């Protein structure tokens, strides 16, 4: 077959003519492009995947693309091929390298593709793209379009574009991460506040449970800067001392540290994790490259457009865009400017600022399938949920904390009272009494840790942090795997029924 021609199988003339008319051919690409809606069948080779019910074969010849087709079964539908047509145009414009549906084949078989991609102006580093759409999401063409901005083949391996947020301090557990990933969402461990040995043990536990090839992630705290209120820590400690004495608890020693950042990066590079996300700062380009070279996708949490642009310059694979609705700590780079924009507005602003070049993971106030559908429609590649998973039996959430999340009369507020860094929690006595806490993380975190731990142990909901997003009352106490499926089904239905 000659380059750029279609061998038209029976009953596919009209569909393939539409693809040809859309410009799927050697003159439109600098590289191989193969489109797939993936019907859970194994491709014949790296360049063999399913296009609707036809097989599209892309071959490298003089760094150009040739496409042919063979019949692969039952008749295809115009609707699927229209989606393929849109994708073909998009990939042609963006110059993406290759699309396939099986990570092991791609990662072991496309070194030439990667080398070519590195030299493209729009793709300054390893950026093989992948398109994947599970049959559970087939009814929504929109969900297929969300797959266009893929990084390091993590998103394509998810049945549901649902990420369990890493929640340091107890709620995140190996059991929770494994259950979410096992349901074909993306589960996360939280390395924050743990020693390197603890992190290594938790990684081993997840690896022992999660099937081979199923992705999971780990979150690491980037080294925090010195808060503007560091000089005020002593006076804050004086205000807490009476309360600590009344409860028979000694305050902790306020100190600055980097949470073992370097040692944790060393561990992750030695024992690679599919996804590494960072919070509280942006890794250096060399750190990003080191993680990527070990096989990890690198995500960074951002709360402002400026942070998103800085992370893009560092070469990260995806951005976790955190709206102000989110529970827990604001994940941005600077506590003096923690970002106060709502999620949907921030998604649009970041998307425009990075020129659609990076996948966005939306987080903040997402608890239902409709919320997930909303951020997918707004351009996110996936939705990250934290509070939604805190009532799961696999989560390590304290009983008093669970009780408060379930209440619909419990407002939330932003505070620095517990850790010295801006965070959203359910309003309680400690939050109200110490609204003037200075910006000094992690000094205040260490100062208040014994006081908070003692309150948690005795079930005193007024004495420790009750991190929760603004929509916490909608959380459901379901097993994590069941919750992923329910949320995914609800999101699919919301996208299917949405009308203009």
N, C-alpha and C positions, 0 to 999 in steps of 0.2 A: 504493500500500500504506500502511496506517495504521501509525503508530509503535508499536513493541513487538510487532508480529505477525509470524509466519513465513509466507511463501508456501511451502508444503510440496511439493517436487518428488516425482515417483514414486520409490518404494523408500526414501525417507528419513523416512517418518512417525515410526517408532519412535525413530530417532536424534535427530531434531529435537525430539521431545517431551521427550526426556531433557534436552536443552539448555534448553528452555523451563522445564522443572521445576527446573532448576538456578538459574533466576533471571536468565538472560541477557536483559535487557530494560531499558527506559528507567528503571524505578524503582530499579534496582540500581547505576546509574552516574551520576556527575556529568559524564561525558565519553565520548568514543568509545572503544569497546573492540572490536578485531577480532582473532580468533584464527586462527592458521595453523599447519599442519605443513609448509608449504612444499615442494612437490613439484618444485622447480626450474623452475617456470613463471612467466612474468612476470605480475604482477597487472594488471588492466585499468586501475586508477588507484590513487591513494593509499589509498583506503578499500576496495579490492577485493583480497582475498587468499583463499587456499584454506583451507577448514576441512574437513579430511579430503579427500573428493572433492566437496565442495560449496563454493560461493562465499558467504562471509558479507560482507554489505555494511553498514558502519556509517556513518551520516550525522549530521553535526552539525545539530541543530535545537534552538534555544533552550537550548544547552549541555546537551542531554540525548542519550541514545543510542537510536537505533532500529536494529534488526537485521532483515535479510531474507535470504532464501537463494534460490539458483537452482542447478539441476543443473549440474555441471561435468564429468561423465564417469561413470566406473564407480561401483559401489556403495561406500559408506563402511563402515567397520567399527565395531562397538560399542566396541572397545578404544580406538580413536583418539578417539572422541567422549567416552569417559569421561575421557580425559586432558584434553580440551578443557573438560569440565565442571569438573574440578578447577581448571584454570587460570581459568575464568570466575569461580568463587567467590573465588579468591585475588585476582584483579585487582579484583573488586568491593570486597573488604574493604580493599585497600591504596590504592584510588583512583588507580591508574596511568592515564596519559593515553591512549596509543594504541599499537597493536601492528601492525607491518607487517613486510615482509621485504625491502625494498629501501632501502638507506640514502640514495641520491641523492634519491629521491622524498620521503622523510620529511624530510630536512634542508632541502629547498627548498619543501616544501609544507605545513608544519604550524605556521606562526608563530602562528596563533590558538590552536592546541592548546597550544603552549608558554606563551603568555601566560596561559591558564587554569590550566595546571599550576603556574605560579609562585605562584598565589594560594591553592593548596591547603595545608592545614595539614600534611599528611603529605609534601608535595613542595615544600619551601621554595625550590627553584630549578629550572632547566631539567633535567627528568628524564623525557624521553620514554622509554618502555620498548619493548622489542622482543622478540618471540618467534621463534625460529628453530630448526629441527631438520633436519639433513641426513638424506637417506635412509640414509646409512651408520649412523646412530644410531637409526633408526626402531624397531628391534626392542626397544629399551630405553625404556620409558615414563619411567624415572627420568631419563634424559638430557634428555628434553623438560622435565621438571619443573625440572631445574637451570637452564633458561633463564629462569625466572621473574624472577630479579633481574638485569636487564640495565642496563648503563649506556652511554649514548652510542653504542649500536649497534655496539660493537666485538665483544662476545661473539657476537651473532647472525651475524656474517659469517665465523665460524670453522667449518670443517668439523669440526675436532677441538678440544676445549677444552684445548689444550696450548700453553703459553707457554714460549718459550725464555728462560731467565733472562739478564739482562744481566750480563756477567762482565768487569769492567774489568781492565786490565792485560795484555790479549793475547788470551784465548780468544774474546771476542766480536768478530766481523768482519762487514763488510757482506755477504760471501758467505754466512755462516751465517744471518744475519737474513733475507736474501732467500730462501734455500732453505726455511726454516721457514715463512715467510709464503706462499711459493709453493705449499707443500703444504697450505695453509689451516689452519696453526696460526698462532701470533703470534710473529714474530721480533723481537728487540730489539737495538739498538745500545747500547753503553755509552759515555757521554760522559765518565765519570770519568777523570782523569789526562790528558785530551787538551786541546789548545788549541781555541779557537773555530773557527779555520780548519780544523783536522783534523776536527772534528765536522761542519762544513759540507760538507767533501769526502765524508765517509762517508755523510751523508744524501743527497747528490747521487748517489752510487754506488747506494745502495739504490733510490732513486726511478727510476733508469735501468733497473733490472732488474725490479722488482716491478710487475705489471700494475696499471693504474689501478683504484682502488676496493678494492684488497687492502690491509688494514691492516698496520702495523708499528709498532714503538715505539722510544722512546729513554729511557734512564735517566740521571738527573742527580743528583749528590750535593748534598744540601742542606747549607748551611754548618754545619760541626760546631761544637759548643761547645768550650771549652777543657778538656782532660782534667784530672782531679784530680792526675795525676802530672807535669804540665808542668815543675814545678820540679826533677824528677829526671832530666830528659833529659840534662843534662851528665854526670852520673855514669854513665848508661847508655852514653853515647858513649865514655867512658873505658874501659869494659869491652869495647867492640867494637874499640877502636883497634888492639890487637895483632893481632887476626884480620885486620883490613883491611890492615895493613902486611905481614903474611905473604903475602897474596895480591896485593900490589902495587896496592891499590885505595884511593883516598881516600874517606873518608866524606862523605856529603852534608851540606849545611847544614840543621840542624833549624829549621824555620820553620812558622808558622801561615798558612794561606791558605784561601780559600773555593772553590778549584778553579774559579774563573771563573764562579761561580754566576749572577750578574746578567747577564753577557754571554751565557751560554748560554741563559738564559730569553729574552733579547732575540732571539736567533737563532731560537729555536723559535717565538716569537710571530710573527716576520716570515716564517718558512717553516714553517707548521704541520705537526705530526706527529700522526697519529691518536691515539697514546697516549703520554703522558709520565708515567713513574714516577719517584718520588723516594725516595731512601734516605738514612739518617743524620739525618733530621729531617722536620718537617712544614712545608710552605709556609704562608704567611699566607693568610687568606681573600681578600685582594686579589690575591695571586699566583695562587691557584687560579682566581679569577674571570677574571683576565687570560688565563690559558692556555685556559680553557673558552671564552671569548669569541673566541679565535683559532681554535677548532675542535678542540681537543685534549681527550681524556678524561684526567683526572688520577688517577693511582693513587699510593698511599703505602704503603711497607713498614712493618709494625708487628710488634712482638715481645711486646707486653703488651696487656692490656685497656685500660689507661689511654691508651696511644698510639692505640689504635683509636678511642676516644671523642674524643680531641683531633682526630684526622684527620676524623672525622665532623663535628665542629663547624666545621671549616675548609671544609666543603662539597665534599670530594673525591668522585670518582665510584666508586671501588672501593678495597678494601684488599688489599694483598699480605700475607698472614698467614704469617710465617716462624717455623717451629718450630726448636727448638734443634738438630735433626738436620742442618740445612742446612750446606753447605760455604761457604767464603768468609766475608766479614764479617757479623757480626750487623748487621742493617739498621735497628735501632731508633734512637730519638732520643738516648739517653743511655748512654754506654759504662759509666758507673758502675752502671747497672741494665739490662744488655743482654737480659734475658728468658731464662729457662731452662726454658720449658715445651715439651713435645713437641707436634708439629703437630696431631694429632687432638684432644688436650685443648684446645689453644689455639683451634682452629677453633670448637669448641662454646662456649667462653667468650666469644669475640669475637662470634659470631653472636647470642648472648643479649644481650650488652652493647649492640650496635647495633640490636637489635630487628628483625633481618632487613632493615634498610632499605638496606644496601649490599651489592653483590656481593663475594664473597670469593675471592681467588686464593690457593690453598694452595701453599706451597713449603717444602721441607725434607726431604731423604732420599727423594725420589721419583725412581725410576729405571725402574720397570716399569709396564706397563699395569695391573696389579693395584693398584699404589700409587695411580695416577690414579683408578681406580674407587673406591678407599676414600675419597679426599677428596671426590669427587663425591657419594658416598652420605652423606657427613658434612655436605653442604650447600654445598660450594664450587661456584662457577660455572666455574672452570677450575683446572688444575694448572700450576704453574710449575716447570720442571726446568732445572737448571744442569749439574751433573756429568754427567748423562746425555748431554749434547751435547758434552762436552769431547773425546771421542774421534772425533768426526765429522771427516772430512777438511777440511771448510770452516772448522773452528775453528782459532784461532791458538795452541793449546796446545803448549807446548814438549815436545820428545821425552822428556826425562827425566820430566816431569810425566805424560805419557801412560803411560809404563811403570809408574809407581807407582799410578796410578788402576786399572790392570788387575790389580793384585795383590790377592789375597784375604787376605793375611797382613799388611796394612798398616793398623794402627789409626789413628784420627783423634783429635784433641784440640783443645780451645779454647786460644788463645794470643794474647798481644799482642806477641810477640817481634819480628815483622816490621814492623808498622805502628803499634803503639801503640794499636790498637783491636782488641777481641775478635773473633776469626775462627776458623773451624774448618779445620784442614788435616791432612794425613797427617803423622804424627810422624816427624821427622828430627833430625839432630844439632843444627841451629840452634835448633829449637823446644825441644829438651830442655835445651840449654845456657843458654837465656835465658828460662826460665820466669818469672823475676821482673820482666820488662819492665814499665815503668809505663804507665798509661793516659795517653797523650799523642799523639793523632792530630790533625793529620797530621804533627806534628813528627818522630816516629820514622819514619814512612813516608819522609819526605825524607832523614832521616839514613841509613837502611839501603838506600835505592834503588840506589846504585852497587854496593854489595856484593852485593845480590841479582841485579842485572843481570849482573854478571860471572860469578856462579855459574851462572846460566841459560845463558849463552853457552858456557861450557865443559862443560855437561852435568852439573854437580855437584848431584845431587839432595839433598844434605845442606846446601846453602848458600842455598836460596831457598824461598819459600813454595810449598807443594803443596796449594792449596785443594781440598777435596773433601768431599762429604757422607758421612754414615755408611754409606750403601749403595753406595759408589763401585765396589765390585768387580763390581756387576751391570751397569755401563755397557757398551754395545756399540759397536764401531768401525764404524758404518754411515754412509752418506751421510745428511745431515740430513733430506731429504725422505722417504727410505725409513724412517728412524727414526720420524718423526712418524706415518706410516701404520701402521707396526707397533705402536707404542704405542697409537694410537687403536683399532686392531682388537683388541688384547689387552684394553684397557679395556672396550670394548663387549661383548666376550665375557664378561668377568668380571662385568659388571653383569647380563648376560642370564642367567647361570647361578647367580647368587647366590640363595639361598633362605632363608626364615625357618625 
